[in-house]
Amino acid sequence: MTSVITNQAASQNKFEKFKAEKDGLAVKDELEYFAQIGWEAMDVTDREHRLKWLGVFFRPVTPGKFMMRMRMPSGILTSQKMRVLAEIVQRYGEDGNADITTRQNLQLRGIRIEDIPSIFQRLKAAGMTSVQSGMDNVRNITASPVAGLDADELIDVRDLVQQVQDMITNKGEGNPEFTNLPRKFNIAIEGGRDNSIHAEINDIAFIPAYRDVAAEAEVAHYNANGSVNPSETAAATEAQRQLGFNVIVGGFFSAKRCEAAIPLNAWVPPEDVVDLCRAILEVYRDHGLRANRQKARLMWLIDEWGLDKFRAEVEKQLGRPLLPAATKDEMDWEKRDHIGVYRQKQPGLNYVGLHVPVGRLFAPDMFELARLAEVYGNGELRLTVEQNVIIPNVPDSRLEPLLQEPLLQKFSIQPTPLVRSLVSCTGAQFCNFALIETKNRALALIKELEQELELARPIRVHWTGCPNSCGQPQVADIGLMGTKARKDGKAVDGVDIFMGGKVGKDAHLGSCVMKGIPCEDLKPVLRDLMIEHFGARNVSSNG
């Protein structure tokens, strides 16, 4: 690894230079020192960059108040863990809130550097970690939020997701093998039929697919003997079909470029998922482009090499050939949002999906969610990529009392159609990259539109504050990307509008259709788009 990366030193950008000077994980041993000297006395690179390797993010818009990004494989946490996070937000977070992210994760706000050592001790005692959740590391690994609960799922992937995380992070202790990737990296593993992971926007995504073992055996027999004997080929295999995963690679969003993942032409059984993730990460780590950070994501390497060479290098690193992809995958349902009450595969149990407006939680909400999970379920909570919360394992006998709880007035199981499908990034309130405020503006505007429109169906509206696309506008029915617009000769908050994104079956990315719309002029534009393209009607026109 070192020799390959070192050979690129001549073309290093400033990020590659400071990574070469000191591994990001090295600041783990300096936290007590940082806490003593305070944020203003810290080395700028340690404060603004290397701390991200520990999941701690300096935010210039809130000086002295850091953001902390957790790791939550599959978006699963216990009531005990939620309570610990609530206590951290309440005790240490001056802003007192947390955001559910579009990668089934939680980000805590208002953290002071002086409190980081004690916070890390509390996280470790609760079995949680934030390690390697920022900068050039693998982000939270996503899966179906109802893995293990869904009666129609093909494979429960929770253990696989945990194994991949443990491999990448050395079971949460930090793993220098994977702390110097060329850029960030996303992995998702789907076990169901409805593409709950948004597979197409990940650097690696595993999609359930059946390999026809009997058909392959027939082909092999024919190639060897020039004839087909069905009885022999049937006897050669016990199973007609073997469940595993087709693999797609290279999906990403960035300010420079957005691309959907493409097929690797590979199928792997579940037991090979961890090894293949390792092999792809090693190839990317050792050969990924590093001179220009805008051209450093995995797809740029695939473009430079070609898919055949990339696949061959992955096989070489893996140490064995990859089987070709199965003819078709099993992701053939339309996307579900899991809001509402649903039967589980376990008799007599239900999962209840609560809508959390734009994913924002305050400490009292977090404490109450922990209590509800314990009183009505088995103490487990799930987060979704739509920024919502699921309480699973609710017995039939406790379902009605749960639905009467006051928190479900705020976090509804039957939200109104536009609010239901609203997603937003953090926005300028807390993120220095955002060009506009998103969460509060998005919620206020969508509620105004709901007063004026009747909808034939939910419309997925996604807001993102900048071209980094954390709010994923390219997968929305209507996506709004923050920018600066001109109005009356002045620079004002504005958006570029994306349309045509589709999730679930036959997912694809949308494209920009309008640029530079001032936010104060946005409502009539959105209303017209919803009427023209999505069958909405003005309330006043219906008598």
KARA-V179422 format. One line per field, one symbol per residue. ss: DSSP state (H for helix, E for strand, C for the rest). psi: psi as a letter, one per 20 degrees, with the letter a starting at -180 (. if undefined). burial: 1 if it has 9 or more other C-alpha atoms within 8 Angstrom, else 0. A space follows every 50 residues. Layout:
ss: ???
psi: ???
burial: ???
This chain:
ss: CHHHHHCCHHHCCHHHHHHHHCCHHHHHHHHHHHHHHCHHHCCHHHHHCH HHHHCEECCHHHCCCEEEECECHHHEEEHHHHHHHHHHHHHHCCCCEEEE CCCCCEEEEEECHHHHHHHHHHHHHCCCECCCCCCCCECCCEECCCCCCC CCCCCCCHHHHHHHHHHHHCCCCCCHHHCCCCCCECEEECCCCCCCCCHH HCCEEEEEEEEEHHHHHHHHHHHHHCCCCHHHHHHCCCCCEEEEEEEEEC CEECCCCEECCEEEEEEEEHHHHHHHHHHHHHHHHHHCCCCCHHHCCHHH HHHHHCHHHHHHHHHHHHCCCCECCCCCCCCCCCCCCCCEEEECCCCCEE EEEECCHHHEEEHHHHHHHHHHHHHHCCCEEEECCCCCEEEEEEEHHHHH HHHCCCHHHHCCCCCCHHHHCEEECCCCCCCCCCCCCCHHHHHHHHHHHH HHEECCCCCCEEEECCCCCCCCHHHCCEEEEEEEEEECCEEEEEEEEEEC CECCCCCECCEEEEEEEEHHHHHHHHHHHHHHHHCCEEHHHHC
psi: gghgghijhhkprhghghhhhpqhihihijgggghghrhhiqpggggigh hhhjkpopohimpioqqpprpnpjkprrhgghgghghgggghohikrqpp rjklrppqqjpqhhigghghgggghjkrqjqkjrcmrpappqrpikpihp hjqhpojghgghggghghjlkiipoihkjlrharpppqopiaijliilhi jqhpppppqppnhghhhggggghhijrpnhhghhhiphphqppbpqpqqj pqqrhhqpqqqqpilqpqrhiigghhgggghgggghiqpigohilirhhh gggghqhggggghggghhjqqqqqqqhqrjnjqqpqijpapqprhppjqq qopppopkjpqrghggghgggghghhbjjqqqqrijkrpporloqhhigg hgiiqhhihgnqimqqgghhjpqqagrihipihpirpgggggggghhghh hiqpphrqpopppqiriikhilhijrgopopqrprppkjqprpaqqpqrj qprcplqrqarpiqqlophijhghggggghghijjqqpghij.
burial: 00011001000110011110001110100010011011100100011111 11111111101101111111111111111111111111110111011111 11111111111111111011011101011111111111111111101111 00101111011111111111110110011111111111111111111111 11111111111111001110110000010000110010001111111111 11111001111111111110001101111111111111111010111111 11001010011011111100000011001111111000111001000011 11111111111110111111111101111111111111111111110110 01000001001110001111111111110111011111100110111011 01111001111111111010111111111111111100000111111111 1111101111110001111001100010111001111110000
